[in-house]
Amino acid sequence: MIKKYCAFGGCKRLVNLNERYCDKHKPKDSHVSNTSDYANEIHSSNRWRRTSRLYREANPICEACLRASKEGDQSREKRAGMINLATSVDHIVPLFAGGSPYDWDNLQSLCDYHHALKSQAEREQKK
């Protein structure tokens, strides 16, 4: 079978002609929500990817970190003094609760820590 180099810059691993990246450099699977098929449909759309990217570019710092530092809350959950870059865009009102998927007023940039906290609280709320 014909092989080519992995498309990741500088990688010299060979991949099949119908693949782009080697196993080491394959992109992570897209976000898969355990909440609903509707959320999965939104998160896999090009419109969401574009909205998420633009929102994160406009708001690169975790908004929960910023709120905690302004409030001066020293609790462990708030992690005051820790200002992190946002790694994801989260819906303030979750999609399963009727939140608007593309409205910037319903979005917030969060770091991994705060996104995990919020997601856990939403899972418990949904039960």
Secondary structure, DSSP 4 states (H G I P E B T S, - for coil): --EEE-SSTT---EEETT-SS-TTTPPPPPP--SS-HHHHHHHTSHHHHHHHHHHHHH--B-HHHHHHHHHT--STTTTTT---B--EEEESS-GGGT--SS-GGGEEEE-HHHHHHHHHHHHHHH-
